[in-house]
Amino acid sequence: MKYNLKKIANPYSAFSISWFSCLGLYSLGWSNLFPRISLSLFVFLFFFIVVFAVAGLFFDKVPFTKPELLKIGNKRLLVINVILYSLNFLYSGIPLVNGTRDMDFGVPTVIVLTTSLNCFVSIYFFYAFLNTRKKILLLYILICFGLFILSFSRGNIIMSVVSMFFVWINITLPQLDLKKIVGIVAGALIMLYVFGLAGNYRLINEVRKGNPEADPTYNSELILNLGQASESFKDNVVPDEFFWGFLYATSPLSNLQYNINKYPSSLTISGLGFVFIDEFLFDSLSKRINDILGRKRAVADVIVDDLAVTTTLTGSYNYAGWIGMVFLLFLFLLFPLIYSIVVSKNPVGILGISILCTIYFFSIFDNMLTTTGLSFQILYPIIFNFIAKLKIYND
């Protein structure tokens, strides 16, 4: 029996799969650091997981124009992308060479735009490869990823790969069978293992930066201690590197539960307004609005400072309680429908939908819709289609 993967390549299904998987992982109890999830939160999340899953069943009813390549020179696009991103290296140095990446890496504002551009360009090259099978485009993708490797930005590589996965589904319309299931699972496991491997090296280097006498030998003890790995995890056969993936996937939910336990639900009109400003708009835009209003975005409490992601919902809860979370999820239900209508006749609109799938998939970690470095990518199909219509560049 085969299943059309196209049915899950939409923002709604991506959201429900991500949150359902997180609830399942959380139940493993691999960290003694996390609080027990309450029945009220479990029921709330499960209800909206079902709502988004049902919405995903109807998303493929939205008619999209046949995907086409943009008439923009790929070589020029690559050169422009590399030059713009390299400005950050000239400004801050190369993190891979330095052994660590500072929080203020890159040219202010420029780093946000160049990061989003590098992600989108790599995804577009993959899209172009699927349509043309030109192997040179795979080299272009590796060059884009190389920029992220030089800047110790493994998270952007992972998010780009996930977007490519959704692009692959939307372009090739694969039927899911046992062979593809094995391939997808194997690919995900390899990616998670490499993610943990890189995380260990980065954490060791950061510790040695503060304490040069620290043991430089590769190990997983630092992250196991930081995340208070339970005996059930230490005693099983799962490689320690996978603990990074477990922590990243479940610590946001633990922080949401932590804030619910700590603060009683409180609803105000102004709180709902702040939910819209801080939890729905681009952070680059909300920051300017907040500057005008003379306020700052509230920062959610976390259990451990090094595990600071708090899911998409924590901020909305702190502003307006349970109703704040309902309001934000309503906006999340509405946005893909509006965006799909805008890009339905765009020849590369499917790229925007695929990137939006990634944003919704990673909503379990943080509110990626407000993160300009990622969410701004959904505007590039509109921008590049406009540029293509000007007929400035041609291969």
VMD Tcl script that draws the C-alpha trace (Angstrom):
set ca {
  {0.00 0.00 0.00}
  {1.34 3.42 -0.95}
  {0.63 6.87 0.44}
  {0.99 10.15 -1.43}
  {3.49 12.25 0.54}
  {2.07 15.40 -1.05}
  {-0.67 15.25 1.57}
  {1.83 16.10 4.33}
  {3.82 18.72 2.40}
  {1.80 21.66 3.67}
  {2.20 23.95 6.71}
  {-0.74 22.48 8.61}
  {0.43 18.87 8.37}
  {4.01 19.93 9.16}
  {2.77 21.63 12.33}
  {0.73 18.64 13.51}
  {3.50 16.11 12.77}
  {6.10 18.20 14.61}
  {4.02 18.75 17.75}
  {2.74 15.17 17.84}
  {6.32 13.87 17.57}
  {7.42 16.20 20.36}
  {4.72 14.92 22.70}
  {5.84 11.39 21.95}
  {9.53 12.14 22.60}
  {8.69 14.04 25.78}
  {6.95 10.95 27.15}
  {10.26 9.01 27.00}
  {11.47 10.88 30.08}
  {15.11 10.97 28.99}
  {15.88 14.12 31.00}
  {15.45 14.63 34.73}
  {15.46 18.36 34.09}
  {11.98 18.62 32.59}
  {8.67 18.97 34.50}
  {5.82 16.54 33.97}
  {3.41 17.78 31.30}
  {0.01 18.73 32.74}
  {-3.24 17.18 31.54}
  {-4.63 20.59 30.55}
  {-1.63 21.35 28.31}
  {-1.68 17.86 26.83}
  {-5.39 18.12 25.93}
  {-4.92 21.67 24.56}
  {-2.03 20.66 22.31}
  {-3.64 17.42 21.17}
  {-6.81 19.29 20.19}
  {-4.93 21.74 17.98}
  {-2.73 18.99 16.55}
  {-5.95 17.37 15.31}
  {-7.31 20.71 14.02}
  {-4.16 21.41 12.02}
  {-4.05 17.82 10.74}
  {-7.62 18.12 9.43}
  {-6.80 21.49 7.82}
  {-3.85 19.82 6.11}
  {-6.16 17.31 4.42}
  {-7.84 20.15 2.54}
  {-4.76 22.25 1.71}
  {-4.01 20.44 -1.56}
  {-7.36 21.68 -2.84}
  {-5.73 25.11 -3.36}
  {-4.85 25.34 -7.10}
  {-1.23 26.27 -7.88}
  {0.24 27.19 -11.24}
  {2.68 24.73 -12.79}
  {6.16 25.21 -11.26}
  {8.70 26.85 -13.57}
  {12.28 28.08 -13.37}
  {12.95 31.77 -12.99}
  {14.81 33.42 -15.84}
  {17.59 34.55 -13.53}
  {21.23 33.64 -14.10}
  {22.19 30.93 -11.60}
  {25.88 31.84 -11.74}
  {25.14 35.51 -11.13}
  {22.80 34.59 -8.30}
  {25.50 32.45 -6.69}
  {28.21 35.11 -7.04}
  {25.98 37.84 -5.61}
  {24.98 35.57 -2.73}
  {28.60 34.64 -1.88}
  {29.80 38.25 -2.05}
  {27.00 39.53 0.18}
  {27.42 36.79 2.77}
  {31.22 37.20 2.78}
  {30.79 40.77 4.01}
  {30.00 39.19 7.40}
  {33.35 37.37 7.41}
  {35.19 40.61 6.62}
  {33.34 42.30 9.47}
  {33.57 39.60 12.17}
  {36.09 37.04 11.01}
  {35.45 33.38 10.20}
  {33.95 31.46 13.16}
  {35.20 28.07 11.91}
  {38.76 29.38 11.91}
  {38.30 31.09 15.29}
  {36.82 27.95 16.81}
  {33.63 29.62 18.04}
  {30.87 31.98 16.93}
  {30.03 35.13 18.89}
  {26.40 36.18 19.31}
  {27.09 39.44 17.47}
  {28.60 37.75 14.40}
  {28.07 39.58 11.13}
  {27.18 43.04 9.96}
  {24.07 44.26 11.83}
  {20.91 43.89 9.71}
  {23.01 42.63 6.78}
  {23.57 39.27 8.48}
  {19.81 38.71 8.77}
  {19.17 39.42 5.09}
  {22.20 37.52 3.80}
  {21.35 34.52 5.97}
  {17.82 34.39 4.61}
  {19.13 34.89 1.05}
  {21.72 32.12 1.36}
  {19.04 29.74 2.64}
  {16.64 30.61 -0.16}
  {19.28 30.45 -2.88}
  {20.35 26.97 -1.79}
  {16.71 25.84 -1.81}
  {16.15 27.40 -5.24}
  {19.22 25.61 -6.65}
  {17.81 22.32 -5.36}
  {14.46 23.16 -6.95}
  {16.26 23.94 -10.22}
  {18.19 20.67 -10.00}
  {14.99 18.67 -9.63}
  {13.68 20.34 -12.79}
  {16.85 20.22 -14.92}
  {19.09 17.53 -13.34}
  {22.13 19.77 -13.95}
  {24.77 18.47 -11.51}
  {26.53 21.85 -11.34}
  {23.60 23.02 -9.22}
  {24.56 20.48 -6.53}
  {27.96 22.19 -6.35}
  {26.21 25.54 -5.97}
  {24.22 24.10 -3.04}
  {27.42 22.87 -1.39}
  {28.94 26.33 -1.75}
  {25.91 27.87 -0.01}
  {26.19 25.30 2.77}
  {29.91 25.97 2.95}
  {29.15 29.56 3.94}
  {27.05 28.29 6.84}
  {29.75 25.79 7.84}
  {32.32 28.59 7.94}
  {29.99 30.56 10.20}
  {29.14 27.61 12.51}
  {25.49 27.88 11.50}
  {24.42 24.24 11.44}
  {20.84 25.20 12.30}
  {20.39 27.04 9.00}
  {21.72 24.02 7.10}
  {19.21 21.76 8.80}
  {16.31 24.14 8.12}
  {17.38 24.46 4.47}
  {17.59 20.68 4.12}
  {14.11 20.33 5.62}
  {12.79 22.93 3.15}
  {14.46 20.96 0.34}
  {12.69 17.84 1.59}
  {9.33 19.58 1.27}
  {10.35 20.92 -2.17}
  {11.24 17.37 -3.23}
  {7.81 16.16 -2.16}
  {5.96 19.00 -3.89}
  {7.88 18.61 -7.16}
  {8.27 14.84 -7.49}
  {4.97 13.87 -5.80}
  {6.45 10.64 -4.40}
  {4.42 7.69 -3.21}
  {5.46 6.51 0.24}
  {6.51 2.85 0.39}
  {8.81 0.78 2.59}
  {11.94 1.74 0.64}
  {11.22 5.47 0.94}
  {10.35 5.10 4.63}
  {13.74 3.48 5.26}
  {15.48 6.19 3.24}
  {13.72 9.05 5.03}
  {14.32 7.56 8.48}
  {17.98 6.83 7.69}
  {18.49 10.37 6.37}
  {16.87 11.87 9.46}
  {19.00 9.73 11.80}
  {22.21 10.65 9.99}
  {21.30 14.34 10.13}
  {20.51 14.13 13.86}
  {23.76 12.29 14.56}
  {25.84 14.86 12.66}
  {23.91 17.62 14.46}
  {24.90 16.09 17.80}
  {28.47 15.55 16.66}
  {28.82 19.20 15.65}
  {27.11 20.26 18.87}
  {29.64 18.39 20.98}
  {32.58 19.97 19.18}
  {31.06 23.42 19.47}
  {30.29 23.00 23.18}
  {33.80 21.71 23.91}
  {35.33 24.71 22.10}
  {33.08 27.15 23.96}
  {34.06 25.63 27.31}
  {37.75 25.76 26.42}
  {37.38 29.40 25.39}
  {36.36 30.23 28.97}
  {38.72 27.68 30.51}
  {41.80 26.90 28.38}
  {42.72 24.05 30.73}
  {39.48 22.16 30.08}
  {39.76 18.70 28.54}
  {39.84 19.09 24.72}
  {39.05 15.41 24.12}
  {35.84 14.75 22.20}
  {33.05 13.58 24.49}
  {29.31 13.85 25.17}
  {29.56 14.26 28.93}
  {29.09 18.03 28.79}
  {25.70 17.86 27.09}
  {24.59 14.84 29.18}
  {25.33 16.79 32.35}
  {23.79 20.00 31.04}
  {20.57 18.23 30.09}
  {20.57 15.97 33.17}
  {20.23 12.82 31.09}
  {18.22 10.17 32.93}
  {19.52 6.68 33.65}
  {17.01 5.32 31.14}
  {18.84 7.22 28.41}
  {22.34 6.46 29.64}
  {21.59 2.75 29.88}
  {20.01 2.34 26.44}
  {21.80 1.67 23.14}
  {21.06 5.08 21.61}
  {24.34 6.94 20.85}
  {24.91 9.92 23.17}
  {25.03 12.29 20.18}
  {21.26 11.86 19.78}
  {20.72 13.50 23.16}
  {21.27 16.85 21.43}
  {18.30 16.17 19.17}
  {16.17 15.04 22.11}
  {17.00 18.19 24.11}
  {16.36 20.51 21.18}
  {13.05 18.79 20.37}
  {11.66 18.60 23.91}
  {13.24 21.41 25.96}
  {10.95 24.04 24.34}
  {7.88 22.12 25.50}
  {9.39 21.81 28.97}
  {9.89 25.58 29.07}
  {6.27 26.14 28.02}
  {5.10 23.89 30.86}
  {7.52 25.66 33.22}
  {5.97 29.06 32.43}
  {2.43 27.71 32.76}
  {3.34 26.27 36.17}
  {4.99 29.52 37.25}
  {2.49 32.14 36.05}
  {-1.33 32.05 36.28}
  {-3.24 32.62 33.05}
  {-4.12 36.31 32.63}
  {-6.02 37.96 29.74}
  {-5.96 41.66 28.77}
  {-6.75 43.50 25.54}
  {-3.26 44.99 25.48}
  {-1.88 41.50 26.00}
  {-3.61 40.28 22.83}
  {-2.17 43.28 20.99}
  {1.31 42.36 22.14}
  {0.71 38.78 20.97}
  {0.08 40.12 17.46}
  {3.07 42.49 17.50}
  {5.66 40.27 19.16}
  {4.48 36.78 18.19}
  {3.21 37.23 14.63}
  {5.12 40.04 12.91}
  {8.75 39.85 11.72}
  {11.01 40.54 14.70}
  {12.78 43.25 12.69}
  {9.40 45.01 12.32}
  {8.11 44.38 15.84}
  {11.34 45.78 17.29}
  {10.75 49.09 15.53}
  {7.10 49.17 16.64}
  {8.18 48.49 20.20}
  {10.77 51.27 20.00}
  {7.97 53.66 19.06}
  {5.80 52.33 21.90}
  {8.70 52.57 24.34}
  {8.53 48.90 25.34}
  {10.53 45.73 24.91}
  {9.44 42.24 23.98}
  {8.90 40.11 27.07}
  {11.38 37.32 27.59}
  {9.97 33.98 28.73}
  {11.52 32.18 31.68}
  {13.53 29.04 30.98}
  {14.61 26.13 33.12}
  {18.25 26.35 31.97}
  {19.77 29.38 30.24}
  {21.54 27.20 27.68}
  {18.21 25.70 26.60}
  {16.48 28.98 25.89}
  {13.97 28.06 23.18}
  {10.38 28.06 24.42}
  {8.10 26.95 21.53}
  {5.91 29.26 19.49}
  {3.31 29.44 22.25}
  {5.13 30.51 25.42}
  {5.27 34.20 24.58}
  {1.55 34.32 23.76}
  {0.75 32.57 27.06}
  {2.79 35.06 29.05}
  {0.99 37.97 27.34}
  {-2.59 36.69 27.40}
  {-2.76 33.25 28.98}
  {-4.58 30.35 27.33}
  {-6.64 32.76 25.19}
  {-3.38 34.26 23.93}
  {-2.28 30.84 22.71}
  {-5.66 30.26 21.05}
  {-5.42 33.66 19.33}
  {-1.93 32.95 17.99}
  {-2.90 29.51 16.73}
  {-5.90 31.07 14.96}
  {-3.47 33.41 13.17}
  {-1.31 30.40 12.32}
  {-4.35 28.70 10.84}
  {-5.25 31.74 8.77}
  {-1.82 32.74 7.44}
  {-1.05 29.76 5.13}
  {-4.42 30.18 3.42}
  {-3.77 33.87 2.72}
  {-0.17 33.26 1.62}
  {-1.14 30.38 -0.69}
  {-3.66 32.62 -2.44}
  {-0.95 35.27 -2.95}
  {1.60 32.85 -4.48}
  {-0.76 30.39 -6.17}
  {0.00 31.88 -9.62}
  {3.70 32.42 -8.91}
  {5.93 29.99 -10.91}
  {8.09 29.43 -7.82}
  {5.31 29.83 -5.30}
  {5.78 26.21 -4.28}
  {9.16 27.23 -2.83}
  {7.44 29.68 -0.51}
  {4.95 27.00 0.58}
  {7.79 24.55 1.23}
  {9.66 27.12 3.32}
  {6.45 27.88 5.22}
  {6.21 24.14 5.91}
  {9.65 24.36 7.54}
  {8.60 27.38 9.61}
  {5.57 25.50 10.89}
  {7.53 22.29 11.41}
  {10.05 24.09 13.61}
  {7.32 25.94 15.53}
  {7.87 23.40 18.29}
  {11.25 25.04 18.93}
  {10.51 28.72 18.63}
  {8.29 31.17 16.81}
  {10.06 30.90 13.46}
  {7.39 33.02 11.78}
  {8.76 36.07 13.60}
  {12.42 35.17 12.90}
  {13.29 37.39 9.96}
  {16.30 35.29 8.98}
  {13.97 32.39 8.20}
  {10.53 33.86 7.59}
  {11.78 36.55 5.18}
  {12.50 33.69 2.78}
  {8.80 33.37 2.00}
  {8.99 36.81 0.37}
  {11.79 35.84 -2.04}
  {9.50 33.96 -4.46}
  {7.53 37.17 -4.83}
  {10.66 39.35 -5.09}
  {12.52 37.11 -7.56}
  {9.45 36.59 -9.71}
  {9.11 40.38 -9.93}
  {12.79 40.72 -10.87}
  {12.43 37.99 -13.48}
  {9.55 39.84 -15.09}
  {11.85 42.84 -15.52}
  {14.02 40.62 -17.77}
  {17.23 42.05 -16.33}
  {19.10 38.74 -16.12}
  {19.16 35.71 -18.34}
  {21.36 32.60 -18.42}
}
mol new
graphics top color blue
foreach p $ca { graphics top sphere $p radius 0.5 }
foreach p [lrange $ca 0 end-1] q [lrange $ca 1 end] { graphics top cylinder $p $q radius 0.2 }
display resetview
